[in-house]
């Protein structure tokens, strides 16, 4: 065989470089979020906090449901610092953009990857945010499960 994926090719590197757990041998973890708006408030909700280190979100296994008065919701992240100290700017719609509300949705439809995954390598973790198109109204809700790979 002449060509390999990056992960298989790493097995033949000299010196040997093991793949990170987010690519091979990692364990699935789940974050769950429930949110109900009390009164009128900001359209931004902090829904998940990913731990520090290299974390791969498996969007095709992750789902959310937003029952908002707004017509759509975006899902993304706040600014954070990578493991090497590089600053990463916020991307409020980096995971999903303009998703329909009151519908069960898969996380990651805005990602370029066809399998809808996203790798974060952070020093202090990453805050995942949901942003409604308008201010939240009393009783608006968000719930979801975010599946990721770590260690």
C-alpha positions as a Python dict, from the first residue, in 0.01 Angstrom:
ca = {
    (1, 'X'): (0, 0, 0),
    (2, 'X'): (140, 338, -101),
    (3, 'X'): (-80, 588, 78),
    (4, 'X'): (-219, 607, 430),
    (5, 'X'): (-443, 828, 637),
    (6, 'X'): (-255, 1062, 870),
    (7, 'X'): (-341, 836, 1163),
    (8, 'X'): (-217, 512, 1001),
    (9, 'X'): (89, 690, 859),
    (10, 'X'): (186, 802, 1211),
    (11, 'X'): (220, 435, 1310),
    (12, 'X'): (508, 400, 1061),
    (13, 'X'): (687, 724, 1152),
    (14, 'X'): (1044, 700, 1274),
    (15, 'X'): (1064, 772, 1555),
    (16, 'X'): (719, 634, 1631),
    (17, 'X'): (464, 902, 1720),
    (18, 'X'): (144, 770, 1879),
    (19, 'X'): (-186, 916, 1770),
    (20, 'X'): (-364, 1133, 2028),
    (21, 'X'): (-657, 968, 2211),
    (22, 'X'): (-899, 1192, 2019),
    (23, 'X'): (-791, 1001, 1704),
    (24, 'X'): (-729, 650, 1841),
    (25, 'X'): (-825, 470, 2159),
    (26, 'X'): (-1009, 759, 2326),
    (27, 'X'): (-1326, 721, 2530),
    (28, 'X'): (-1665, 869, 2447),
    (29, 'X'): (-1796, 1125, 2694),
    (30, 'X'): (-2133, 1302, 2702),
    (31, 'X'): (-2226, 1650, 2820),
    (32, 'X'): (-2594, 1719, 2878),
    (33, 'X'): (-2757, 2063, 2896),
    (34, 'X'): (-3102, 2181, 3007),
    (35, 'X'): (-3190, 2550, 3004),
    (36, 'X'): (-3513, 2741, 3064),
    (37, 'X'): (-3519, 3120, 3032),
    (38, 'X'): (-3666, 3309, 3329),
    (39, 'X'): (-3788, 3651, 3207),
    (40, 'X'): (-3650, 3828, 2901),
    (41, 'X'): (-3277, 3789, 2847),
    (42, 'X'): (-2970, 3784, 2627),
    (43, 'X'): (-2994, 3564, 2317),
    (44, 'X'): (-2666, 3389, 2416),
    (45, 'X'): (-2672, 3076, 2633),
    (46, 'X'): (-2361, 2897, 2761),
    (47, 'X'): (-2472, 2537, 2706),
    (48, 'X'): (-2163, 2314, 2735),
    (49, 'X'): (-1806, 2341, 2868),
    (50, 'X'): (-1551, 2113, 2705),
    (51, 'X'): (-1257, 2013, 2926),
    (52, 'X'): (-899, 2123, 2858),
    (53, 'X'): (-686, 1917, 2621),
    (54, 'X'): (-746, 1769, 2278),
    (55, 'X'): (-1118, 1696, 2242),
    (56, 'X'): (-1301, 1576, 1930),
    (57, 'X'): (-1674, 1657, 1912),
    (58, 'X'): (-1867, 1385, 1731),
    (59, 'X'): (-2142, 1599, 1584),
    (60, 'X'): (-2322, 1313, 1414),
    (61, 'X'): (-2385, 1157, 1759),
    (62, 'X'): (-2473, 1489, 1926),
    (63, 'X'): (-2819, 1647, 1920),
    (64, 'X'): (-2997, 1953, 2051),
    (65, 'X'): (-3348, 2089, 2068),
    (66, 'X'): (-3414, 2461, 2103),
    (67, 'X'): (-3768, 2582, 2162),
    (68, 'X'): (-3718, 2957, 2128),
    (69, 'X'): (-3935, 3245, 2018),
    (70, 'X'): (-3655, 3327, 1772),
    (71, 'X'): (-3685, 3172, 1426),
    (72, 'X'): (-3339, 3014, 1436),
    (73, 'X'): (-3043, 2934, 1660),
    (74, 'X'): (-2666, 2922, 1604),
    (75, 'X'): (-2425, 2695, 1791),
    (76, 'X'): (-2058, 2782, 1830),
    (77, 'X'): (-1786, 2868, 2080),
    (78, 'X'): (-1647, 3157, 2280),
    (79, 'X'): (-1286, 3270, 2238),
    (80, 'X'): (-1035, 3036, 2401),
    (81, 'X'): (-663, 2962, 2422),
    (82, 'X'): (-508, 2662, 2247),
    (83, 'X'): (-268, 2433, 2434),
    (84, 'X'): (31, 2611, 2278),
    (85, 'X'): (-95, 2953, 2392),
    (86, 'X'): (-241, 3063, 2057),
    (87, 'X'): (-556, 3273, 2095),
    (88, 'X'): (-862, 3145, 1906),
    (89, 'X'): (-1138, 3393, 1824),
    (90, 'X'): (-1499, 3327, 1909),
    (91, 'X'): (-1715, 3171, 1637),
    (92, 'X'): (-2077, 3186, 1753),
    (93, 'X'): (-2199, 2979, 1457),
    (94, 'X'): (-1898, 2750, 1406),
    (95, 'X'): (-2093, 2432, 1478),
    (96, 'X'): (-2435, 2520, 1340),
    (97, 'X'): (-2572, 2826, 1164),
    (98, 'X'): (-2936, 2926, 1137),
    (99, 'X'): (-3069, 2595, 1269),
    (100, 'X'): (-3447, 2567, 1286),
    (101, 'X'): (-3601, 2587, 1631),
    (102, 'X'): (-3850, 2335, 1776),
    (103, 'X'): (-3678, 2057, 1578),
    (104, 'X'): (-3439, 1786, 1700),
    (105, 'X'): (-3109, 1873, 1532),
    (106, 'X'): (-2773, 1708, 1484),
    (107, 'X'): (-2478, 1923, 1592),
    (108, 'X'): (-2222, 2007, 1329),
    (109, 'X'): (-2410, 2075, 1007),
    (110, 'X'): (-2208, 2396, 959),
    (111, 'X'): (-1876, 2209, 971),
    (112, 'X'): (-1678, 2145, 653),
    (113, 'X'): (-1617, 1784, 760),
    (114, 'X'): (-1871, 1546, 611),
    (115, 'X'): (-1876, 1340, 933),
    (116, 'X'): (-1948, 1658, 1127),
    (117, 'X'): (-1665, 1644, 1378),
    (118, 'X'): (-1455, 1926, 1524),
    (119, 'X'): (-1129, 1909, 1721),
    (120, 'X'): (-1049, 2156, 1998),
    (121, 'X'): (-705, 2158, 2162),
    (122, 'X'): (-739, 2401, 2449),
    (123, 'X'): (-543, 2505, 2755),
    (124, 'X'): (-843, 2578, 2978),
    (125, 'X'): (-1144, 2425, 2803),
    (126, 'X'): (-1395, 2566, 2558),
    (127, 'X'): (-1738, 2717, 2622),
    (128, 'X'): (-1998, 2609, 2366),
    (129, 'X'): (-2274, 2866, 2318),
    (130, 'X'): (-2619, 2876, 2159),
    (131, 'X'): (-2733, 3209, 2017),
    (132, 'X'): (-3093, 3287, 1927),
    (133, 'X'): (-3174, 3531, 1648),
    (134, 'X'): (-3351, 3756, 1903),
    (135, 'X'): (-3356, 3813, 2278),
    (136, 'X'): (-3482, 3510, 2471),
    (137, 'X'): (-3838, 3522, 2600),
    (138, 'X'): (-3968, 3386, 2927),
    (139, 'X'): (-4000, 3007, 2901),
    (140, 'X'): (-3766, 2959, 2601),
    (141, 'X'): (-3580, 2628, 2639),
    (142, 'X'): (-3270, 2453, 2515),
    (143, 'X'): (-3164, 2096, 2576),
    (144, 'X'): (-2895, 1887, 2421),
    (145, 'X'): (-2633, 1616, 2440),
    (146, 'X'): (-2278, 1675, 2316),
    (147, 'X'): (-2073, 1359, 2252),
    (148, 'X'): (-1695, 1394, 2244),
    (149, 'X'): (-1377, 1187, 2263),
    (150, 'X'): (-1113, 1241, 2531),
    (151, 'X'): (-827, 1043, 2691),
}
